[in-house]
Amino acid sequence: MIMVKVFKTDVLYAEEVKVVITDILRRAPDLKVTFDLEDEDKIMRIEGDFFKAEDIFFCLKEQGHCCIELPIDLHLIG
């Protein structure tokens, strides 16, 4: 089963996105990581078979950034 988690981040620039994604994929190469820097919350979306939000927090913290997991209401999707 595919998990999807959405995070509000403080990542502002495409160069930072590349570093963050590279670090996450180095640790968990099967994940799919995307950013929406045009969104006011600088959204990061992660898909994968299994991962912990805490691991994502740690990756961003190591890069000097922070993130907050946002709740997803599946009843509003689709």
All heavy atoms as a GROMACS GRO file, in nm:
protein
  636
    1MET      N    1   0.085  -0.119   0.000
    1MET     CA    2   0.000   0.000   0.000
    1MET      C    3   0.089   0.125   0.000
    1MET      O    4   0.180   0.136   0.080
    1MET     CB    5  -0.091   0.000   0.122
    1MET     CG    6  -0.179   0.119   0.131
    1MET     SD    7  -0.290   0.102   0.272
    1MET     CE    8  -0.405   0.227   0.231
    2ILE      N    9   0.060   0.216  -0.087
    2ILE     CA   10   0.138   0.339  -0.098
    2ILE      C   11   0.093   0.438   0.009
    2ILE      O   12  -0.026   0.463   0.026
    2ILE     CB   13   0.121   0.403  -0.238
    2ILE    CG1   14   0.170   0.309  -0.347
    2ILE    CG2   15   0.191   0.537  -0.246
    2ILE    CD1   16   0.318   0.289  -0.348
    3MET      N   17   0.191   0.493   0.081
    3MET     CA   18   0.165   0.599   0.178
    3MET      C   19   0.190   0.733   0.110
    3MET      O   20   0.278   0.744   0.025
    3MET     CB   21   0.262   0.588   0.297
    3MET     CG   22   0.246   0.467   0.381
    3MET     SD   23   0.375   0.457   0.509
    3MET     CE   24   0.361   0.614   0.591
    4VAL      N   25   0.114   0.834   0.151
    4VAL     CA   26   0.137   0.970   0.104
    4VAL      C   27   0.137   1.061   0.227
    4VAL      O   28   0.046   1.054   0.310
    4VAL     CB   29   0.028   1.017   0.006
    4VAL    CG1   30   0.050   1.163  -0.034
    4VAL    CG2   31   0.024   0.928  -0.117
    5LYS      N   32   0.241   1.142   0.239
    5LYS     CA   33   0.247   1.240   0.346
    5LYS      C   34   0.279   1.376   0.284
    5LYS      O   35   0.355   1.385   0.188
    5LYS     CB   36   0.352   1.204   0.451
    5LYS     CG   37   0.316   1.079   0.530
    5LYS     CD   38   0.410   1.057   0.645
    5LYS     CE   39   0.377   0.932   0.720
    5LYS     NZ   40   0.265   0.944   0.810
    6VAL      N   41   0.219   1.480   0.340
    6VAL     CA   42   0.237   1.615   0.290
    6VAL      C   43   0.292   1.699   0.405
    6VAL      O   44   0.244   1.690   0.518
    6VAL     CB   45   0.104   1.673   0.238
    6VAL    CG1   46   0.121   1.817   0.193
    6VAL    CG2   47   0.049   1.586   0.126
    7PHE      N   48   0.394   1.781   0.373
    7PHE     CA   49   0.461   1.861   0.474
    7PHE      C   50   0.466   2.007   0.432
    7PHE      O   51   0.491   2.038   0.316
    7PHE     CB   52   0.606   1.813   0.492
    7PHE     CG   53   0.618   1.670   0.535
    7PHE    CD1   54   0.618   1.568   0.440
    7PHE    CD2   55   0.631   1.636   0.668
    7PHE    CE1   56   0.630   1.436   0.478
    7PHE    CE2   57   0.643   1.505   0.707
    7PHE     CZ   58   0.643   1.403   0.612
    8LYS      N   59   0.447   2.094   0.529
    8LYS     CA   60   0.475   2.237   0.513
    8LYS      C   61   0.624   2.252   0.545
    8LYS      O   62   0.671   2.196   0.645
    8LYS     CB   63   0.391   2.319   0.610
    8LYS     CG   64   0.422   2.466   0.609
    8LYS     CD   65   0.335   2.539   0.710
    8LYS     CE   66   0.370   2.686   0.712
    8LYS     NZ   67   0.283   2.762   0.802
    9THR      N   68   0.699   2.325   0.460
    9THR     CA   69   0.842   2.339   0.482
    9THR      C   70   0.884   2.486   0.481
    9THR      O   71   0.804   2.573   0.446
    9THR     CB   72   0.924   2.266   0.372
    9THR    OG1   73   0.922   2.342   0.252
    9THR    CG2   74   0.873   2.124   0.348
   10ASP      N   75   1.010   2.507   0.516
   10ASP     CA   76   1.067   2.641   0.505
   10ASP      C   77   1.169   2.648   0.391
   10ASP      O   78   1.252   2.738   0.386
   10ASP     CB   79   1.130   2.684   0.638
   10ASP     CG   80   1.252   2.603   0.678
   10ASP    OD1   81   1.278   2.499   0.615
   10ASP    OD2   82   1.320   2.643   0.773
   11VAL      N   83   1.164   2.553   0.300
   11VAL     CA   84   1.254   2.549   0.184
   11VAL      C   85   1.206   2.654   0.083
   11VAL      O   86   1.089   2.654   0.045
   11VAL     CB   87   1.257   2.409   0.121
   11VAL    CG1   88   1.343   2.407  -0.003
   11VAL    CG2   89   1.304   2.305   0.222
   12LEU      N   90   1.295   2.742   0.042
   12LEU     CA   91   1.255   2.854  -0.043
   12LEU      C   92   1.304   2.847  -0.186
   12LEU      O   93   1.242   2.903  -0.276
   12LEU     CB   94   1.304   2.986   0.018
   12LEU     CG   95   1.252   3.020   0.157
   12LEU    CD1   96   1.318   3.147   0.208
   12LEU    CD2   97   1.101   3.034   0.155
   13TYR      N   98   1.417   2.780  -0.209
   13TYR     CA   99   1.482   2.788  -0.340
   13TYR      C  100   1.503   2.651  -0.403
   13TYR      O  101   1.523   2.551  -0.333
   13TYR     CB  102   1.618   2.859  -0.326
   13TYR     CG  103   1.606   2.994  -0.262
   13TYR    CD1  104   1.648   3.015  -0.131
   13TYR    CD2  105   1.550   3.101  -0.331
   13TYR    CE1  106   1.636   3.140  -0.071
   13TYR    CE2  107   1.537   3.226  -0.272
   13TYR     CZ  108   1.580   3.244  -0.142
   13TYR     OH  109   1.566   3.367  -0.083
   14ALA      N  110   1.503   2.649  -0.536
   14ALA     CA  111   1.520   2.524  -0.611
   14ALA      C  112   1.651   2.454  -0.576
   14ALA      O  113   1.656   2.330  -0.570
   14ALA     CB  114   1.511   2.552  -0.761
   15GLU      N  115   1.756   2.531  -0.550
   15GLU     CA  116   1.885   2.470  -0.514
   15GLU      C  117   1.872   2.392  -0.382
   15GLU      O  118   1.932   2.286  -0.366
   15GLU     CB  119   1.994   2.577  -0.500
   15GLU     CG  120   2.023   2.654  -0.627
   15GLU     CD  121   1.923   2.767  -0.654
   15GLU    OE1  122   1.855   2.815  -0.560
   15GLU    OE2  123   1.911   2.805  -0.771
   16GLU      N  124   1.795   2.447  -0.288
   16GLU     CA  125   1.773   2.379  -0.160
   16GLU      C  126   1.689   2.254  -0.180
   16GLU      O  127   1.712   2.152  -0.115
   16GLU     CB  128   1.704   2.473  -0.061
   16GLU     CG  129   1.787   2.594  -0.023
   16GLU     CD  130   1.709   2.696   0.057
   16GLU    OE1  131   1.588   2.715   0.032
   16GLU    OE2  132   1.770   2.758   0.144
   17VAL      N  133   1.591   2.262  -0.268
   17VAL     CA  134   1.506   2.146  -0.299
   17VAL      C  135   1.592   2.030  -0.347
   17VAL      O  136   1.576   1.916  -0.303
   17VAL     CB  137   1.398   2.182  -0.404
   17VAL    CG1  138   1.332   2.057  -0.459
   17VAL    CG2  139   1.295   2.276  -0.345
   18LYS      N  140   1.686   2.059  -0.438
   18LYS     CA  141   1.773   1.953  -0.491
   18LYS      C  142   1.851   1.885  -0.380
   18LYS      O  143   1.863   1.762  -0.377
   18LYS     CB  144   1.869   2.011  -0.595
   18LYS     CG  145   1.802   2.052  -0.724
   18LYS     CD  146   1.903   2.115  -0.818
   18LYS     CE  147   1.833   2.174  -0.939
   18LYS     NZ  148   1.925   2.246  -1.026
   19VAL      N  149   1.904   1.963  -0.287
   19VAL     CA  150   1.982   1.907  -0.176
   19VAL      C  151   1.894   1.820  -0.086
   19VAL      O  152   1.932   1.709  -0.049
   19VAL     CB  153   2.051   2.019  -0.095
   19VAL    CG1  154   2.116   1.965   0.031
   19VAL    CG2  155   2.152   2.092  -0.181
   20VAL      N  156   1.777   1.871  -0.052
   20VAL     CA  157   1.685   1.798   0.036
   20VAL      C  158   1.641   1.667  -0.030
   20VAL      O  159   1.646   1.560   0.031
   20VAL     CB  160   1.562   1.884   0.074
   20VAL    CG1  161   1.454   1.800   0.140
   20VAL    CG2  162   1.605   2.000   0.163
   21ILE      N  163   1.599   1.673  -0.156
   21ILE     CA  164   1.553   1.553  -0.225
   21ILE      C  165   1.666   1.452  -0.238
   21ILE      O  166   1.647   1.332  -0.214
   21ILE     CB  167   1.494   1.587  -0.364
   21ILE    CG1  168   1.360   1.661  -0.346
   21ILE    CG2  169   1.474   1.461  -0.447
   21ILE    CD1  170   1.297   1.709  -0.476
   22THR      N  171   1.785   1.498  -0.272
   22THR     CA  172   1.900   1.407  -0.285
   22THR      C  173   1.926   1.336  -0.152
   22THR      O  174   1.951   1.215  -0.150
   22THR     CB  175   2.026   1.485  -0.330
   22THR    OG1  176   1.999   1.541  -0.458
   22THR    CG2  177   2.147   1.396  -0.337
   23ASP      N  178   1.920   1.409  -0.041
   23ASP     CA  179   1.944   1.348   0.090
   23ASP      C  180   1.837   1.246   0.125
   23ASP      O  181   1.867   1.137   0.172
   23ASP     CB  182   1.953   1.457   0.197
   23ASP     CG  183   2.001   1.402   0.330
   23ASP    OD1  184   2.093   1.318   0.329
   23ASP    OD2  185   1.947   1.442   0.434
   24ILE      N  186   1.711   1.280   0.102
   24ILE     CA  187   1.602   1.186   0.132
   24ILE      C  188   1.617   1.060   0.046
   24ILE      O  189   1.606   0.948   0.096
   24ILE     CB  190   1.465   1.252   0.110
   24ILE    CG1  191   1.441   1.360   0.216
   24ILE    CG2  192   1.353   1.148   0.114
   24ILE    CD1  193   1.318   1.446   0.192
   25LEU      N  194   1.643   1.077  -0.083
   25LEU     CA  195   1.653   0.962  -0.173
   25LEU      C  196   1.778   0.878  -0.147
   25LEU      O  197   1.779   0.758  -0.173
   25LEU     CB  198   1.648   1.006  -0.318
   25LEU     CG  199   1.514   1.067  -0.363
   25LEU    CD1  200   1.521   1.108  -0.509
   25LEU    CD2  201   1.399   0.971  -0.338
   26ARG      N  202   1.881   0.939  -0.092
   26ARG     CA  203   2.001   0.863  -0.054
   26ARG      C  204   1.966   0.765   0.057
   26ARG      O  205   2.014   0.653   0.060
   26ARG     CB  206   2.110   0.960  -0.008
   26ARG     CG  207   2.240   0.893   0.032
   26ARG     CD  208   2.347   0.994   0.070
   26ARG     NE  209   2.306   1.086   0.175
   26ARG     CZ  210   2.307   1.059   0.305
   26ARG    NH1  211   2.347   0.940   0.348
   26ARG    NH2  212   2.269   1.150   0.393
   27ARG      N  213   1.879   0.807   0.147
   27ARG     CA  214   1.838   0.723   0.260
   27ARG      C  215   1.726   0.626   0.223
   27ARG      O  216   1.717   0.517   0.280
   27ARG     CB  217   1.791   0.810   0.375
   27ARG     CG  218   1.896   0.904   0.428
   27ARG     CD  219   1.833   1.010   0.516
   27ARG     NE  220   1.923   1.118   0.542
   27ARG     CZ  221   1.977   1.142   0.660
   27ARG    NH1  222   1.949   1.064   0.762
   27ARG    NH2  223   2.058   1.244   0.677
   28ALA      N  224   1.639   0.669   0.133
   28ALA     CA  225   1.521   0.588   0.096
   28ALA      C  226   1.496   0.604  -0.054
   28ALA      O  227   1.410   0.683  -0.095
   28ALA     CB  228   1.400   0.632   0.177
   29PRO      N  229   1.572   0.532  -0.137
   29PRO     CA  230   1.565   0.553  -0.283
   29PRO      C  231   1.432   0.519  -0.349
   29PRO      O  232   1.407   0.562  -0.461
   29PRO     CB  233   1.677   0.464  -0.337
   29PRO     CG  234   1.712   0.371  -0.227
   29PRO     CD  235   1.670   0.434  -0.098
   30ASP      N  236   1.345   0.448  -0.279
   30ASP     CA  237   1.217   0.410  -0.339
   30ASP      C  238   1.108   0.516  -0.321
   30ASP      O  239   0.997   0.498  -0.372
   30ASP     CB  240   1.169   0.277  -0.281
   30ASP     CG  241   1.261   0.163  -0.319
   30ASP    OD1  242   1.327   0.172  -0.425
   30ASP    OD2  243   1.270   0.066  -0.242
   31LEU      N  244   1.138   0.623  -0.249
   31LEU     CA  245   1.037   0.727  -0.228
   31LEU      C  246   1.027   0.818  -0.350
   31LEU      O  247   1.122   0.833  -0.425
   31LEU     CB  248   1.072   0.812  -0.106
   31LEU     CG  249   1.073   0.740   0.028
   31LEU    CD1  250   1.109   0.838   0.140
   31LEU    CD2  251   0.940   0.673   0.057
   32LYS      N  252   0.912   0.880  -0.365
   32LYS     CA  253   0.891   0.985  -0.465
   32LYS      C  254   0.870   1.114  -0.388
   32LYS      O  255   0.779   1.124  -0.305
   32LYS     CB  256   0.770   0.953  -0.552
   32LYS     CG  257   0.742   1.058  -0.657
   32LYS     CD  258   0.620   1.024  -0.740
   32LYS     CE  259   0.591   1.135  -0.839
   32LYS     NZ  260   0.469   1.109  -0.914
   33VAL      N  261   0.957   1.214  -0.414
   33VAL     CA  262   0.954   1.340  -0.339
   33VAL      C  263   0.933   1.455  -0.437
   33VAL      O  264   1.006   1.467  -0.536
   33VAL     CB  265   1.087   1.362  -0.263
   33VAL    CG1  266   1.079   1.489  -0.179
   33VAL    CG2  267   1.121   1.241  -0.176
   34THR      N  268   0.832   1.537  -0.410
   34THR     CA  269   0.809   1.655  -0.493
   34THR      C  270   0.786   1.776  -0.404
   34THR      O  271   0.743   1.763  -0.289
   34THR     CB  272   0.686   1.637  -0.586
   34THR    OG1  273   0.571   1.610  -0.505
   34THR    CG2  274   0.707   1.525  -0.685
   35PHE      N  275   0.818   1.894  -0.458
   35PHE     CA  276   0.798   2.020  -0.388
   35PHE      C  277   0.710   2.112  -0.471
   35PHE      O  278   0.714   2.106  -0.594
   35PHE     CB  279   0.932   2.092  -0.366
   35PHE     CG  280   1.004   2.054  -0.241
   35PHE    CD1  281   1.082   1.941  -0.236
   35PHE    CD2  282   0.994   2.133  -0.128
   35PHE    CE1  283   1.150   1.907  -0.121
   35PHE    CE2  284   1.062   2.100  -0.012
   35PHE     CZ  285   1.140   1.987  -0.008
   36ASP      N  286   0.635   2.197  -0.404
   36ASP     CA  287   0.561   2.305  -0.470
   36ASP      C  288   0.604   2.435  -0.403
   36ASP      O  289   0.548   2.476  -0.301
   36ASP     CB  290   0.411   2.284  -0.457
   36ASP     CG  291   0.331   2.393  -0.528
   36ASP    OD1  292   0.392   2.489  -0.582
   36ASP    OD2  293   0.207   2.383  -0.530
   37LEU      N  294   0.708   2.497  -0.459
   37LEU     CA  295   0.761   2.620  -0.401
   37LEU      C  296   0.670   2.740  -0.427
   37LEU      O  297   0.686   2.844  -0.364
   37LEU     CB  298   0.902   2.649  -0.453
   37LEU     CG  299   1.009   2.548  -0.411
   37LEU    CD1  300   1.144   2.591  -0.466
   37LEU    CD2  301   1.014   2.531  -0.261
   38GLU      N  302   0.577   2.726  -0.521
   38GLU     CA  303   0.484   2.836  -0.548
   38GLU      C  304   0.373   2.843  -0.443
   38GLU      O  305   0.311   2.947  -0.426
   38GLU     CB  306   0.426   2.822  -0.688
   38GLU     CG  307   0.532   2.843  -0.795
   38GLU     CD  308   0.476   2.836  -0.936
   38GLU    OE1  309   0.355   2.852  -0.955
   38GLU    OE2  310   0.556   2.814  -1.027
   39ASP      N  311   0.348   2.732  -0.374
   39ASP     CA  312   0.249   2.731  -0.267
   39ASP      C  313   0.304   2.811  -0.149
   39ASP      O  314   0.424   2.805  -0.120
   39ASP     CB  315   0.221   2.587  -0.224
   39ASP     CG  316   0.111   2.578  -0.122
   39ASP    OD1  317   0.139   2.597  -0.001
   39ASP    OD2  318  -0.005   2.556  -0.161
   40GLU      N  319   0.220   2.884  -0.079
   40GLU     CA  320   0.266   2.967   0.033
   40GLU      C  321   0.328   2.884   0.145
   40GLU      O  322   0.409   2.934   0.223
   40GLU     CB  323   0.154   3.054   0.088
   40GLU     CG  324   0.044   2.976   0.156
   40GLU     CD  325  -0.068   3.065   0.207
   40GLU    OE1  326  -0.111   3.155   0.134
   40GLU    OE2  327  -0.113   3.042   0.321
   41ASP      N  328   0.293   2.755   0.153
   41ASP     CA  329   0.347   2.668   0.256
   41ASP      C  330   0.468   2.586   0.209
   41ASP      O  331   0.518   2.502   0.283
   41ASP     CB  332   0.239   2.573   0.309
   41ASP     CG  333   0.134   2.646   0.390
   41ASP    OD1  334   0.168   2.747   0.453
   41ASP    OD2  335   0.018   2.601   0.390
   42LYS      N  336   0.514   2.612   0.086
   42LYS     CA  337   0.632   2.542   0.031
   42LYS      C  338   0.616   2.391   0.052
   42LYS      O  339   0.696   2.324   0.116
   42LYS     CB  340   0.761   2.592   0.094
   42LYS     CG  341   0.777   2.743   0.093
   42LYS     CD  342   0.764   2.802  -0.046
   42LYS     CE  343   0.781   2.954  -0.042
   42LYS     NZ  344   0.719   3.018  -0.155
   43ILE      N  345   0.511   2.337  -0.004
   43ILE     CA  346   0.468   2.200   0.020
   43ILE      C  347   0.567   2.097  -0.036
   43ILE      O  348   0.612   2.107  -0.149
   43ILE     CB  349   0.329   2.176  -0.042
   43ILE    CG1  350   0.224   2.261   0.029
   43ILE    CG2  351   0.291   2.027  -0.041
   43ILE    CD1  352   0.202   2.226   0.173
   44MET      N  353   0.595   1.997   0.048
   44MET     CA  354   0.672   1.880   0.006
   44MET      C  355   0.578   1.760   0.018
   44MET      O  356   0.514   1.740   0.122
   44MET     CB  357   0.794   1.859   0.096
   44MET     CG  358   0.871   1.733   0.065
   44MET     SD  359   1.020   1.712   0.167
   44MET     CE  360   0.954   1.711   0.333
   45ARG      N  361   0.569   1.681  -0.088
   45ARG     CA  362   0.482   1.563  -0.090
   45ARG      C  363   0.570   1.441  -0.109
   45ARG      O  364   0.656   1.439  -0.198
   45ARG     CB  365   0.383   1.575  -0.206
   45ARG     CG  366   0.283   1.463  -0.215
   45ARG     CD  367   0.184   1.493  -0.328
   45ARG     NE  368   0.077   1.398  -0.334
   45ARG     CZ  369   0.078   1.286  -0.405
   45ARG    NH1  370   0.183   1.256  -0.477
   45ARG    NH2  371  -0.026   1.206  -0.404
   46ILE      N  372   0.548   1.341  -0.026
   46ILE     CA  373   0.630   1.219  -0.033
   46ILE      C  374   0.537   1.099  -0.045
   46ILE      O  375   0.439   1.086   0.028
   46ILE     CB  376   0.719   1.205   0.091
   46ILE    CG1  377   0.811   1.327   0.101
   46ILE    CG2  378   0.801   1.076   0.084
   46ILE    CD1  379   0.907   1.324   0.216
   47GLU      N  380   0.571   1.012  -0.141
   47GLU     CA  381   0.498   0.887  -0.162
   47GLU      C  382   0.595   0.771  -0.148
   47GLU      O  383   0.710   0.780  -0.193
   47GLU     CB  384   0.442   0.879  -0.305
   47GLU     CG  385   0.332   0.972  -0.337
   47GLU     CD  386   0.284   0.953  -0.480
   47GLU    OE1  387   0.274   0.838  -0.527
   47GLU    OE2  388   0.259   1.054  -0.546
   48GLY      N  389   0.547   0.662  -0.089
   48GLY     CA  390   0.630   0.544  -0.079
   48GLY      C  391   0.558   0.432  -0.008
   48GLY      O  392   0.449   0.451   0.046
   49ASP      N  393   0.620   0.314  -0.010
   49ASP     CA  394   0.559   0.198   0.055
   49ASP      C  395   0.552   0.212   0.206
   49ASP      O  396   0.454   0.180   0.268
   49ASP     CB  397   0.635   0.070   0.018
   49ASP     CG  398   0.612   0.031  -0.126
   49ASP    OD1  399   0.504   0.060  -0.181
   49ASP    OD2  400   0.702  -0.031  -0.186
   50PHE      N  401   0.661   0.260   0.267
   50PHE     CA  402   0.661   0.281   0.411
   50PHE      C  403   0.772   0.377   0.446
   50PHE      O  404   0.887   0.359   0.404
   50PHE     CB  405   0.680   0.150   0.488
   50PHE     CG  406   0.684   0.173   0.636
   50PHE    CD1  407   0.567   0.194   0.708
   50PHE    CD2  408   0.804   0.176   0.703
   50PHE    CE1  409   0.571   0.217   0.844
   50PHE    CE2  410   0.809   0.199   0.841
   50PHE     CZ  411   0.692   0.219   0.910
   51PHE      N  412   0.739   0.478   0.524
   51PHE     CA  413   0.839   0.570   0.577
   51PHE      C  414   0.779   0.641   0.697
   51PHE      O  415   0.657   0.645   0.715
   51PHE     CB  416   0.887   0.672   0.472
   51PHE     CG  417   0.778   0.759   0.416
   51PHE    CD1  418   0.754   0.884   0.468
   51PHE    CD2  419   0.698   0.714   0.311
   51PHE    CE1  420   0.653   0.964   0.417
   51PHE    CE2  421   0.598   0.794   0.259
   51PHE     CZ  422   0.575   0.919   0.313
   52LYS      N  423   0.866   0.694   0.782
   52LYS     CA  424   0.821   0.764   0.902
   52LYS      C  425   0.840   0.914   0.885
   52LYS      O  426   0.943   0.958   0.835
   52LYS     CB  427   0.901   0.718   1.023
   52LYS     CG  428   0.882   0.573   1.058
   52LYS     CD  429   0.968   0.538   1.176
   52LYS     CE  430   0.965   0.390   1.204
   52LYS     NZ  431   1.060   0.353   1.311
   53ALA      N  432   0.742   0.990   0.929
   53ALA     CA  433   0.753   1.136   0.924
   53ALA      C  434   0.874   1.183   1.002
   53ALA      O  435   0.942   1.278   0.961
   53ALA     CB  436   0.625   1.200   0.978
   54GLU      N  437   0.908   1.115   1.112
   54GLU     CA  438   1.023   1.153   1.193
   54GLU      C  439   1.152   1.147   1.112
   54GLU      O  440   1.243   1.230   1.132
   54GLU     CB  441   1.035   1.063   1.316
   54GLU     CG  442   0.921   1.077   1.415
   54GLU     CD  443   0.797   0.997   1.376
   54GLU    OE1  444   0.805   0.906   1.290
   54GLU    OE2  445   0.689   1.029   1.429
   55ASP      N  446   1.164   1.048   1.024
   55ASP     CA  447   1.283   1.036   0.940
   55ASP      C  448   1.293   1.155   0.844
   55ASP      O  449   1.402   1.205   0.817
   55ASP     CB  450   1.282   0.905   0.862
   55ASP     CG  451   1.292   0.784   0.952
   55ASP    OD1  452   1.344   0.797   1.065
   55ASP    OD2  453   1.248   0.676   0.910
   56ILE      N  454   1.179   1.201   0.795
   56ILE     CA  455   1.177   1.316   0.704
   56ILE      C  456   1.215   1.443   0.780
   56ILE      O  457   1.294   1.524   0.732
   56ILE     CB  458   1.039   1.330   0.637
   56ILE    CG1  459   1.001   1.202   0.563
   56ILE    CG2  460   1.036   1.452   0.546
   56ILE    CD1  461   1.099   1.154   0.459
   57PHE      N  462   1.161   1.460   0.902
   57PHE     CA  463   1.197   1.575   0.985
   57PHE      C  464   1.348   1.579   1.006
   57PHE      O  465   1.410   1.685   0.994
   57PHE     CB  466   1.130   1.568   1.123
   57PHE     CG  467   0.980   1.564   1.124
   57PHE    CD1  468   0.912   1.489   1.217
   57PHE    CD2  469   0.905   1.637   1.030
   57PHE    CE1  470   0.774   1.485   1.219
   57PHE    CE2  471   0.767   1.633   1.032
   57PHE     CZ  472   0.701   1.557   1.126
   58PHE      N  473   1.407   1.462   1.037
   58PHE     CA  474   1.550   1.454   1.063
   58PHE      C  475   1.632   1.493   0.940
   58PHE      O  476   1.730   1.567   0.951
   58PHE     CB  477   1.585   1.312   1.109
   58PHE     CG  478   1.730   1.294   1.142
   58PHE    CD1  479   1.783   1.350   1.258
   58PHE    CD2  480   1.813   1.223   1.058
   58PHE    CE1  481   1.918   1.334   1.288
   58PHE    CE2  482   1.948   1.207   1.087
   58PHE     CZ  483   2.001   1.262   1.203
   59CYS      N  484   1.591   1.444   0.824
   59CYS     CA  485   1.663   1.478   0.699
   59CYS      C  486   1.663   1.629   0.676
   59CYS      O  487   1.767   1.687   0.645
   59CYS     CB  488   1.599   1.410   0.579
   59CYS     SG  489   1.631   1.235   0.566
   60LEU      N  490   1.549   1.692   0.691
   60LEU     CA  491   1.542   1.836   0.669
   60LEU      C  492   1.621   1.912   0.775
   60LEU      O  493   1.690   2.008   0.744
   60LEU     CB  494   1.397   1.885   0.664
   60LEU     CG  495   1.341   1.890   0.522
   60LEU    CD1  496   1.306   1.755   0.469
   60LEU    CD2  497   1.228   1.987   0.512
   61LYS      N  498   1.612   1.867   0.899
   61LYS     CA  499   1.685   1.933   1.007
   61LYS      C  500   1.836   1.930   0.980
   61LYS      O  501   1.905   2.030   1.002
   61LYS     CB  502   1.654   1.866   1.141
   61LYS     CG  503   1.716   1.936   1.259
   61LYS     CD  504   1.673   1.873   1.390
   61LYS     CE  505   1.736   1.949   1.505
   61LYS     NZ  506   1.699   1.890   1.634
   62GLU      N  507   1.886   1.818   0.930
   62GLU     CA  508   2.028   1.808   0.897
   62GLU      C  509   2.068   1.907   0.788
   62GLU      O  510   2.183   1.948   0.781
   62GLU     CB  511   2.062   1.666   0.851
   62GLU     CG  512   2.080   1.569   0.963
   62GLU     CD  513   2.140   1.439   0.916
   62GLU    OE1  514   2.127   1.405   0.795
   62GLU    OE2  515   2.201   1.371   1.000
   63GLN      N  516   1.974   1.945   0.703
   63GLN     CA  517   2.001   2.041   0.596
   63GLN      C  518   1.972   2.185   0.639
   63GLN      O  519   1.978   2.277   0.558
   63GLN     CB  520   1.916   2.007   0.472
   63GLN     CG  521   1.943   1.870   0.414
   63GLN     CD  522   2.086   1.850   0.372
   63GLN    OE1  523   2.151   1.942   0.324
   63GLN    NE2  524   2.137   1.730   0.392
   64GLY      N  525   1.937   2.204   0.767
   64GLY     CA  526   1.910   2.338   0.819
   64GLY      C  527   1.769   2.386   0.794
   64GLY      O  528   1.742   2.506   0.800
   65HIS      N  529   1.679   2.293   0.768
   65HIS     CA  530   1.539   2.328   0.741
   65HIS      C  531   1.447   2.259   0.840
   65HIS      O  532   1.490   2.172   0.916
   65HIS     CB  533   1.500   2.286   0.598
   65HIS     CG  534   1.574   2.360   0.492
   65HIS    ND1  535   1.548   2.492   0.462
   65HIS    CD2  536   1.675   2.322   0.411
   65HIS    CE1  537   1.629   2.532   0.366
   65HIS    NE2  538   1.708   2.432   0.334
   66CYS      N  539   1.322   2.296   0.835
   66CYS     CA  540   1.222   2.228   0.918
   66CYS      C  541   1.096   2.203   0.835
   66CYS      O  542   1.075   2.264   0.731
   66CYS     CB  543   1.190   2.309   1.044
   66CYS     SG  544   1.116   2.469   1.012
   67CYS      N  545   1.015   2.111   0.886
   67CYS     CA  546   0.889   2.081   0.819
   67CYS      C  547   0.787   2.037   0.923
   67CYS      O  548   0.822   1.995   1.033
   67CYS     CB  549   0.907   1.974   0.711
   67CYS     SG  550   0.958   1.812   0.771
   68ILE      N  551   0.662   2.049   0.884
   68ILE     CA  552   0.550   2.009   0.968
   68ILE      C  553   0.459   1.921   0.883
   68ILE      O  554   0.420   1.960   0.772
   68ILE     CB  555   0.469   2.131   1.017
   68ILE    CG1  556   0.557   2.224   1.100
   68ILE    CG2  557   0.346   2.088   1.095
   68ILE    CD1  558   0.495   2.359   1.127
   69GLU      N  559   0.427   1.803   0.934
   69GLU     CA  560   0.336   1.715   0.861
   69GLU      C  561   0.196   1.773   0.865
   69GLU      O  562   0.146   1.812   0.970
   69GLU     CB  563   0.336   1.575   0.920
   69GLU     CG  564   0.250   1.478   0.841
   69GLU     CD  565   0.252   1.337   0.897
   69GLU    OE1  566   0.317   1.312   0.999
   69GLU    OE2  567   0.185   1.252   0.837
   70LEU      N  568   0.133   1.780   0.749
   70LEU     CA  569  -0.004   1.830   0.740
   70LEU      C  570  -0.100   1.713   0.733
   70LEU      O  571  -0.073   1.612   0.668
   70LEU     CB  572  -0.021   1.918   0.615
   70LEU     CG  573   0.068   2.042   0.610
   70LEU    CD1  574   0.048   2.113   0.476
   70LEU    CD2  575   0.037   2.135   0.725
   71PRO      N  576  -0.215   1.725   0.798
   71PRO     CA  577  -0.314   1.617   0.790
   71PRO      C  578  -0.376   1.613   0.651
   71PRO      O  579  -0.390   1.715   0.584
   71PRO     CB  580  -0.418   1.656   0.897
   71PRO     CG  581  -0.404   1.804   0.910
   71PRO     CD  582  -0.259   1.836   0.880
   72ILE      N  583  -0.413   1.494   0.610
   72ILE     CA  584  -0.480   1.476   0.481
   72ILE      C  585  -0.618   1.416   0.511
   72ILE      O  586  -0.629   1.314   0.576
   72ILE     CB  587  -0.403   1.379   0.388
   72ILE    CG1  588  -0.265   1.434   0.358
   72ILE    CG2  589  -0.481   1.355   0.260
   72ILE    CD1  590  -0.178   1.338   0.279
   73ASP      N  591  -0.722   1.483   0.464
   73ASP     CA  592  -0.858   1.432   0.479
   73ASP      C  593  -0.895   1.361   0.349
   73ASP      O  594  -0.924   1.426   0.248
   73ASP     CB  595  -0.955   1.544   0.509
   73ASP     CG  596  -1.095   1.494   0.541
   73ASP    OD1  597  -1.126   1.376   0.513
   73ASP    OD2  598  -1.173   1.573   0.594
   74LEU      N  599  -0.890   1.228   0.351
   74LEU     CA  600  -0.916   1.151   0.230
   74LEU      C  601  -1.059   1.168   0.178
   74LEU      O  602  -1.086   1.142   0.062
   74LEU     CB  603  -0.884   1.004   0.252
   74LEU     CG  604  -0.737   0.973   0.280
   74LEU    CD1  605  -0.718   0.825   0.308
   74LEU    CD2  606  -0.650   1.017   0.164
   75HIS      N  607  -1.149   1.213   0.263
   75HIS     CA  608  -1.286   1.235   0.220
   75HIS      C  609  -1.298   1.354   0.126
   75HIS      O  610  -1.393   1.365   0.050
   75HIS     CB  611  -1.379   1.253   0.341
   75HIS     CG  612  -1.384   1.134   0.428
   75HIS    ND1  613  -1.446   1.016   0.392
   75HIS    CD2  614  -1.330   1.112   0.551
   75HIS    CE1  615  -1.433   0.927   0.487
   75HIS    NE2  616  -1.362   0.982   0.585
   76LEU      N  617  -1.200   1.446   0.132
   76LEU     CA  618  -1.202   1.564   0.046
   76LEU      C  619  -1.135   1.538  -0.088
   76LEU      O  620  -1.147   1.618  -0.179
   76LEU     CB  621  -1.133   1.681   0.117
   76LEU     CG  622  -1.198   1.728   0.247
   76LEU    CD1  623  -1.114   1.838   0.310
   76LEU    CD2  624  -1.339   1.777   0.220
   77ILE      N  625  -1.061   1.428  -0.098
   77ILE     CA  626  -0.990   1.396  -0.221
   77ILE      C  627  -1.076   1.306  -0.307
   77ILE      O  628  -1.129   1.207  -0.261
   77ILE     CB  629  -0.856   1.328  -0.190
   77ILE    CG1  630  -0.768   1.419  -0.104
   77ILE    CG2  631  -0.784   1.286  -0.317
   77ILE    CD1  632  -0.641   1.354  -0.054
   78GLY      N  633  -1.083   1.339  -0.433
   78GLY     CA  634  -1.152   1.252  -0.529
   78GLY      C  635  -1.298   1.267  -0.519
   78GLY      O  636  -1.385   1.211  -0.565
   0.00000   0.00000   0.00000
